[in-house]
């Protein structure tokens, strides 16, 4: 059974699972520069690595790829002509690091609260502590050092302030908290192996943990680090992914296009937004086709109809938003994607958000009852069709416009506050992270603006329809305000 694997990605606040360039092996490149990248990079063979891996695997890993270094970090390059559909690498399960590699005695001491990410992090720590004595040393020694990583868990408080406007800010705090909990959970068990783990620190564990979340792949067999495959850089438009054959016990990658010798070979980690890439991988893309933004919504506690509204949303199974990777949003979290066409049908503005707005704008039990009656005509969905009462439909969507417009203004202010990208006085690390913050915030701002534009067009269309039906445009003045962006 051949299944697609993907890089581990976990948004900690919802338990779901960006071109800023850092000169590290984990930096990934956007597709718009990939075609010319090979002309800028000189492939540097790492002669000992692939032979070591093939000896360990007892099989050939690849005959068409070379490991090279560039200004963007360690990468894989075509050493021969590659055709679309070719198998370009194949790594058996026995040549992958997984939680199963954990010492059974240590594993037995760990509580059920310790997940596979933490367990795999302990495996990495153990191999790091063994140094040259580790059978995995040729691989472990080539993993990014702590100072080379740019995941937001390593950002200073001042650096995190740059992205406070984004949900990544809180997700970073939540992720740090999770790592601390995992470290506390395993520390007692590690004390039983003082000769091995005596000098392990929280910083060491955080580093290993980030190596796992940024480099490991998830499949039905769990999480694993796949040497050689994880040297591939990310291209969100690529159709090449890591496939795991559970029956034949190997992972492989098929080329999605032709490559000429010397050209960098790219794969897709997943359909990840800049928020996910920055939090879990430590890089961003200047334009991410999988961009999305998380916004929060809640029924105010002072709303006299709050309990009725919450019950209505629950009873009518408000559609749960899912991102491109299949992860569900929490009850008060909505995922918005960019709407690239003003004539579109609103794809990107989830039904769940529009349903929430309609419920939130109700001012009487009768209006809530009317929603229930209309929902019953449309499979119980609160946002399947526009409300019969157009003025209430417009009111709900204008509320969304007002909310998104304010968010966009806040984002715009945050982007402007970042200042110049480069400055003689700016340290290299801060410069990289400032650029990543700009990529993140600018992308989420673009999504907000596209959603606001669609909503304004939607409201204008409703107003025009109402005017045509009644013969009198009673909503002319609100339409003028909407077009000016004034709520």
C-alpha positions in Angstrom: 0.0 0.0 0.0 1.6 3.2 -1.2 0.7 6.3 0.9 1.7 9.9 0.7 3.9 11.1 3.6 4.2 14.7 4.7 6.3 16.8 6.9 5.1 16.9 10.4 3.2 20.1 11.1 1.4 21.0 14.2 -0.5 24.2 15.1 -0.4 23.9 18.8 -3.4 26.1 19.7 -5.8 24.0 17.7 -3.8 20.7 17.7 -3.9 20.7 13.9 -0.9 20.0 12.3 7.5 31.3 4.4 11.5 34.1 0.1 13.3 34.6 3.4 16.6 32.9 3.1 18.6 31.6 6.0 21.9 29.9 5.2 20.9 26.6 6.8 20.1 23.1 5.5 16.5 23.6 6.4 15.9 26.6 4.2 13.4 26.0 1.4 13.1 27.8 -1.9 10.2 29.2 -3.7 9.4 27.8 -7.1 9.9 31.1 -9.0 13.6 31.0 -8.4 14.1 27.2 -8.6 14.5 27.0 -12.3 17.6 29.3 -12.3 19.0 28.2 -8.9 21.3 25.6 -10.3 23.1 28.3 -12.3 23.8 30.1 -9.0 25.0 27.1 -7.0 28.0 24.9 -7.2 27.3 21.3 -6.3 29.7 20.1 -3.7 29.7 16.3 -3.3 29.6 15.0 0.2 31.4 11.7 -0.7 30.9 9.8 2.6 27.2 10.3 3.2 25.4 8.5 0.4 27.8 5.4 0.5 27.3 5.2 4.2 23.5 5.4 3.9 23.4 2.7 1.1 25.6 0.4 3.3 23.2 0.9 6.2 20.1 0.4 3.9 21.6 -2.6 2.1 20.2 -1.1 -1.1 20.7 1.7 -3.6 19.2 5.0 -2.5 19.6 7.0 -5.6 21.7 7.0 -8.8 20.6 10.4 -10.1 20.9 12.8 -7.2 23.9 14.5 -5.6 24.1 16.3 -2.3 25.3 19.9 -2.7 25.7 23.1 -0.8 24.6 26.5 -2.0 24.1 29.9 -0.5 20.7 28.6 0.6 22.0 25.5 2.4 22.4 21.8 1.7 20.2 20.6 -1.2 19.8 17.8 -3.7 20.7 18.3 -7.3 20.2 16.2 -10.4 23.5 14.5 -11.3 22.0 13.0 -14.4 19.0 13.8 -16.7 15.8 13.0 -14.9 12.4 12.5 -16.6 9.0 13.1 -15.1 7.8 10.0 -13.4 11.3 8.6 -12.6 11.9 7.2 -9.1 14.7 9.5 -7.9 15.3 8.1 -4.5 14.2 5.2 -2.3 15.0 4.9 1.4 14.1 1.6 3.2 12.4 1.9 6.6 15.4 0.3 8.2 17.5 3.3 7.2 15.1 5.8 8.8 15.1 7.1 12.4 11.8 6.5 14.2 10.4 6.3 17.8 10.9 2.5 17.5 14.7 3.2 17.7 14.2 4.3 21.3 15.8 2.2 24.0 13.0 -0.2 25.1 14.0 0.2 28.8 13.7 4.0 28.5 10.5 3.8 26.4 8.9 1.7 29.1 9.5 4.4 31.7 7.8 7.1 29.6 4.2 8.0 30.4 1.4 7.9 27.8 1.5 11.7 27.7 4.8 11.6 25.9 4.1 11.6 22.2 6.0 10.3 19.2 7.6 13.7 18.4 9.2 13.8 21.9 10.2 10.2 21.7 11.9 10.8 18.3 13.6 13.8 19.8 15.1 11.6 22.5 16.4 9.3 19.8 18.1 12.3 18.2 19.5 13.4 21.5 21.0 10.0 22.2 22.7 9.8 18.8 24.0 13.4 19.2 25.5 12.5 22.6 27.2 9.4 21.2 29.0 11.6 18.7 31.3 9.7 16.3 30.4 6.5 18.1 26.9 6.7 16.8 26.0 4.5 13.8 24.0 7.5 12.6 26.8 10.0 12.9 27.2 10.8 9.2 23.5 11.9 9.2 23.2 13.4 12.7 26.3 15.5 12.2 24.7 17.2 9.1 21.5 18.3 10.9 21.2 22.0 11.5 22.8 23.4 14.6 20.8 25.3 17.1 22.1 28.7 16.0 21.1 27.9 12.4 17.4 27.3 13.1 14.8 30.0 12.7 11.6 28.3 14.0 9.7 30.9 16.0 10.2 29.0 19.3 13.8 30.2 19.1 12.9 33.9 18.6 13.5 36.4 21.3 10.6 38.2 22.9 11.6 41.3 20.9 11.6 39.3 17.7 8.3 37.7 18.5 6.8 41.2 18.9 7.2 41.6 15.1 4.5 38.9 14.5 2.2 39.6 17.5 -0.6 40.5 15.0 -0.6 36.9 13.6 -1.9 33.8 15.3 1.6 32.4 15.0 2.5 34.6 18.0 0.2 32.7 20.4 0.9 29.4 18.6 4.6 29.8 19.4 3.8 30.4 23.0 1.6 27.3 23.1 4.3 25.2 21.3 7.0 26.3 23.9 4.6 25.3 26.6 4.1 21.9 25.0 7.8 21.3 24.7 8.3 22.3 28.4 5.6 19.8 29.4 7.2 17.1 27.3 10.6 17.8 28.8 9.3 17.6 32.3 7.6 14.4 31.5 10.7 12.7 30.2 13.3 14.2 32.6 12.4 11.7 35.4 12.9 8.8 32.9 16.2 10.2 31.7 17.6 10.3 35.2 17.6 6.5 35.1 20.3 6.7 32.4 22.8 9.3 33.9 25.7 8.0 32.0 23.9 8.8 28.7 21.6 11.8 29.5 23.3 13.4 32.5 24.1 16.7 30.7 20.9 16.9 28.6 19.4 20.4 29.0 16.0 21.9 28.1 17.7 23.8 25.3 19.2 20.5 24.0 15.7 19.0 24.0 14.1 22.0 22.3 16.7 21.8 19.6 16.1 18.1 19.0 12.3 18.6 19.2 12.5 21.3 16.4 14.7 19.1 14.3 11.9 16.5 14.4 9.0 18.9 13.7 10.9 20.5 10.8 12.4 17.4 9.2 10.4 14.3 10.1 7.7 12.8 7.9 4.4 11.5 9.1 2.6 8.4 7.6 0.5 5.5 8.9 3.7 4.0 10.5 4.2 7.1 12.5 6.9 9.7 12.4 10.4 9.2 10.9 13.5 11.1 9.9 14.4 10.0 6.3 18.1 10.7 5.6 18.8 12.0 2.2 15.1 12.7 1.4 15.1 15.5 4.0 17.9 17.3 2.1 15.3 18.2 -0.5 14.0 21.8 -0.5 10.4 22.7 -0.5 8.4 24.0 -3.5 4.7 24.5 -2.7 3.8 24.0 -6.4 5.6 20.7 -6.8 3.7 17.5 -7.3 6.6 15.4 -5.9 6.0 14.2 -2.4 7.4 11.4 -0.2 5.5 8.2 -0.7 5.6 5.4 1.9 5.0 1.8 0.8 3.8 0.1 4.0 4.0 -3.4 2.3 7.5 -3.1 0.8 8.8 -1.1 3.7 10.4 1.9 1.9 9.8 5.6 1.2 10.3 7.0 -2.3 10.1 10.2 -4.3 9.0 10.3 -8.0 10.0 13.3 -10.2 7.1 15.5 -11.2 9.0 17.1 -14.1 12.1 16.8 -16.1 15.4 18.0 -14.6 18.7 18.7 -16.3 22.1 17.8 -14.7 23.0 20.4 -12.0 19.4 21.5 -11.4 18.1 21.5 -7.9 15.4 18.9 -7.3 12.5 20.1 -5.2 9.6 18.4 -3.5 6.5 19.5 -1.6 6.4 19.1 2.1 2.6 19.8 2.2 0.2 22.5 1.3 1.4 24.7 4.1 0.8 28.4 4.8 3.5 30.8 5.8 2.2 30.5 9.4 2.9 26.8 9.4 6.2 27.1 7.6 7.5 29.8 10.0 6.3 28.0 13.2 7.4 24.5 12.3 10.1 24.9 9.7 11.7 28.3 10.2 11.3 29.8 6.8 8.7 31.7 4.7 7.9 32.3 1.1 7.4 35.8 -0.3 4.3 34.6 -2.1 2.7 31.4 -0.8 0.0 29.9 -3.0 -1.3 28.0 0.0 -1.6 31.1 2.2 -4.3 31.4 4.7 -5.1 33.2 7.9 -6.7 32.1 11.2 -9.1 34.5 12.8 -11.0 34.1 16.0 -14.7 34.6 16.7 -16.8 34.3 19.8 -20.3 35.2 21.1 -19.8 38.1 23.6 -20.7 37.2 27.2 -22.9 40.3 27.5 -25.1 39.1 24.5 -28.5 38.3 26.0 -29.0 35.6 23.4 -25.5 34.0 23.9 -26.7 30.6 25.1 -29.3 30.4 22.4 -26.8 31.3 19.8 -24.2 28.8 21.0 -26.9 26.1 21.2 -28.0 26.9 17.6 -24.5 26.6 16.2 -24.0 23.3 18.0 -27.3 21.8 17.0 -27.0 22.7 13.4 -23.5 21.3 13.1 -21.9 24.5 11.8 -19.5 23.3 9.0 -16.1 22.8 10.4 -13.3 24.5 8.4 -10.4 22.4 7.2 -7.1 23.5 5.6 -5.6 21.9 2.6 -3.9 19.3 4.8 -7.1 18.1 6.4 -6.8 19.7 9.8 -9.9 21.0 11.4 -10.3 24.4 13.0 -11.4 24.8 16.5 -15.0 26.0 17.3 -14.0 29.7 17.4 -11.3 29.6 14.8 -11.9 30.3 11.1 -9.5 29.7 8.2 -9.7 32.2 5.4 -7.8 31.7 2.1 -7.0 34.2 -0.6 -9.8 34.9 -3.1 -8.1 35.5 -6.4 -11.2 36.5 -8.5 -13.9 39.0 -7.7 -16.3 36.9 -9.7 -15.7 33.8 -7.6 -18.3 32.2 -5.4 -16.5 33.1 -2.1 -14.2 30.1 -1.9 -11.9 31.0 0.9 -14.6 32.5 3.1 -15.8 29.4 4.9 -19.5 28.7 5.3 -18.8 28.3 9.0 -17.7 32.0 9.2 -20.7 33.2 7.3 -23.0 31.1 9.4 -21.4 32.5 12.6 -21.9 36.1 11.3 -25.6 35.4 10.6 -26.1 34.0 14.1 -24.1 36.7 15.8 -26.1 39.5 14.1 -29.5 38.1 15.3 -31.1 40.5 17.8 -34.2 38.5 18.8 -35.3 34.9 19.4 -37.6 35.3 16.4 -34.6 36.0 14.1 -32.9 32.9 15.5 -36.0 30.9 14.8 -36.1 32.2 11.3 -32.5 31.0 10.8 -33.5 27.5 12.0 -36.5 27.4 9.7 -34.3 28.4 6.7 -31.6 26.0 7.7 -34.1 23.1 7.7 -34.7 23.7 4.0 -31.0 23.4 3.3 -29.7 20.2 5.0 -29.6 22.0 8.3 -26.8 24.3 7.1 -26.9 27.9 8.4 -25.0 29.3 5.4 -26.1 27.1 2.5 -28.1 29.8 0.7 -28.4 33.6 1.2 -31.0 34.6 3.8 -34.4 35.4 2.5 -34.3 38.6 4.4 -31.7 40.4 2.3 -31.2 43.3 4.8 -30.2 40.8 7.5 -27.9 39.0 5.1 -26.3 42.3 4.2 -26.0 43.3 7.9 -24.2 40.0 8.7 -21.7 40.4 5.9 -21.1 44.1 6.5 -20.2 43.0 10.1 -17.6 40.7 8.5 -16.3 43.5 6.3 -15.9 45.8 9.3 -14.0 43.1 11.2 -11.7 42.2 8.4 -11.1 45.9 7.5 -10.0 46.6 11.0 -7.8 43.5 11.0 -6.2 44.6 7.7 -5.5 48.1 9.1 -3.8 46.5 12.1 -1.7 44.2 9.8 -0.7 47.1 7.6 0.5 49.0 10.6 2.5 46.0 11.8 4.1 45.6 8.4 5.1 49.3 8.3 6.5 49.1 11.8 9.1 46.5 10.7 11.0 49.3 9.0 13.7 48.7 6.3 14.7 45.2 5.6 18.4 45.8 5.5 20.5 48.2 7.5 24.2 48.3 8.3 23.4 48.2 12.0 21.0 45.2 11.6 22.4 41.8 12.7 22.2 39.1 10.1 19.9 36.9 12.2 17.5 39.7 13.0 17.5 40.8 9.3 16.4 37.2 8.3 13.7 37.1 10.9 12.4 40.6 10.0 12.1 39.5 6.4 10.2 36.4 7.5 7.9 38.5 9.6 7.3 40.7 6.6 6.5 37.7 4.4 4.1 36.3 7.0 2.2 39.6 7.8 2.1 40.8 4.1 0.7 37.4 3.0 -2.0 37.4 5.7 -2.8 41.1 4.9 -3.3 40.2 1.2 -5.8 37.4 2.2 -7.7 39.8 4.4 -7.9 42.4 1.6 -9.1 39.8 -0.9 -11.8 38.6 1.5 -13.0 42.1 2.2 -13.1 42.9 -1.6 -15.2 39.8 -2.2 -17.6 40.6 0.7 -18.0 44.2 -0.5 -18.9 42.9 -4.0 -21.3 40.4 -2.5 -23.1 43.0 -0.5 -23.3 45.4 -3.5 -24.8 42.6 -5.6 -27.4 41.9 -2.9 -28.3 45.6 -2.6 -28.7 45.9 -6.4 -30.9 42.9 -6.4 -33.0 44.2 -3.6 -33.3 47.6 -5.3 -34.4 45.9 -8.6 -36.9 43.7 -6.8 -38.6 46.5 -4.8 -38.2 49.3 -7.3 -36.8 51.5 -4.6 -33.2 51.3 -3.4 -33.7 51.7 0.3 -30.1 50.5 1.0 -28.4 53.0 -1.3 -26.7 54.9 1.4 -25.2 51.8 3.2 -24.0 50.6 -0.3 -22.1 53.9 -0.7 -20.5 53.5 2.7 -19.5 50.0 1.9 -17.9 50.9 -1.3 -15.8 53.5 0.5 -14.8 50.9 3.1 -16.6 52.8 5.9 -18.4 50.7 8.5 
